[in-house]
Amino acid sequence: MNAVPTPITFGTTDAAEIRRMHRLFEMQRAAFDAAPYPELAARKAKLRRLIDMLRRNQNEIVAAVNADFGVRAGAETKLVEVMGPILEARHALSHMRKWMKPRRRSTELLFLTNSAWVEYQPKGVVGIIGTWNFPLYLTLGPLIAALAAGNRALIKTSEFSPRTTALLRSMLGACFAEDEVAIVGGAVEAAQAFNALPFNHLVFTGSPRVGREVMRAAANNLTPVTLELGGKSPAIVGPDADLREAALRIAHGKAFNAGQICVAPDYALVPSGKSAEFAAAVRDAFVKLYPAIRGNPEYTSIVTERHAARLRQLLDDARTKGATLLPCGDIVGAARQMALTVVTGVNERMQLMQEEIFGPILPVLEYDCLDDAMALVRRGDRPLSLYAFGLSRTEQRRVLRETHAGGVTLNDWGWHVFQHDLPFGGTGNSGMGTYHGDEGFRELSHAKSVFKRQRWFPIGLFYPPYGNLVQRLSMRFYLGKSPHEASNSVKG
Ligand code: NAD
């Protein structure tokens, strides 16, 4: 069990880690300049090595993540941290050939007979900052996109996953040269030094607050950023939804990794008069999934005591402001395993409606009609995800078009993220840019536009002196009569 998080310094100081990251960055940059366009076979070989690394070390990964959390459900580690990147890499392996092909574009009519296309070129050295809640999926996911796009990558992990970071470092070290892929640690000073490196692209996963800092630092180098942030993802339960089925799926979303997921349903919106019935259904579902919490190896701990204290404080604040709490088991045991608490009688003044919960607490609010529910969603920052249960097709279409969210799962939670052909990313406060699939490949490539002029193309007709017949005809075709000519012809 890990009560006090230990910052990762790999036995060195932050200062030493900063020197190391500078050396690695320069090394990767030089290596990229020496080999700026890895061919398909080389990229595929890297992804295959990554898949092999994950398969071979799956049990060590489960153990390391478990040690960092206190308890981390092994099946969830295998599903998300091991299978997640494997699925993503396999998807890239089957599509990279197509992604890498130059994509033909049409020329303007005036330039017919010439050709135009887009070439996707590796950007160079990509910086990846990950967080502790899925320390592998959220660093290896961007890494897969970076490698598929032909880049090199330097990864900075969270100080809250020391053992996983150490394992990742040795696994990556065994299958990549440091000038291809490397990993650095360190605490806040090291994180700030990392941001200051002139990467060719930076992918940051974390909170909107730190995301702002990262973007400010990246701006000094005009480094493009992908910000994978969080937010309050609503779950709208429609009037015709099967309440017990919706409650089970939402309970699962809140219990998976103990709700420490960027795409967990943050709060539920249920039709007026249904909150008590829904809350009871969530409790029943949770208890069925986790009959016991204390010592249950399938129920994940809150990552540190500080994080657990914040969650308890959210509950205290709600209780003080008049909410009703429905605990579905022990609130916190020695291993920081904290059962789900469903909260009803919630209002927007409560702290748990003002910040992302990121833990096993489910506020339930009532709405009168779909418009009210959508208005409530729109009043908040744009969330990373939105879930809607039991809506008609017309209602689904309205929710999709009239609310904003990074991604949506209909009739369940979170699974859109696991479809690696879909882009994954936020919007507004929940982030910018995407990875996964074709969009991820393009995000980490430079889309270079190329125009090729054929030898016999008579572009000279558009050189000065201006006003020849071809120029006059084409101006007339595209611009119509000039206002001056038009008014003369009316007068005439
Ligand atoms: P955080 O923002 O505190 O930390 C994220 C990472 O940034 C950590 O590795 C941390 O070491 C590093 N960091 C801290 N200060 C930094 C700085 N000044 N410069 C650069 N890096 C710095 O977030 P957290 O508490 O670790 O994670 C929870 C948040 O992350 C939630 O908001 C959650 O929704 C979000 N999240 C988003 C996704 C996603 O894919 N969109 C996934 C997981 C978590």
Residues whose N, C-alpha, C, O or C-beta is under 5 A from the ligand:
A	BS01	NAD	I129 G130 T131 W132 K156 T157 S158 E159 A191 Q192 N195 T205 G206 S207 P208 V210 E213 E228 L229 G230 G231 C262
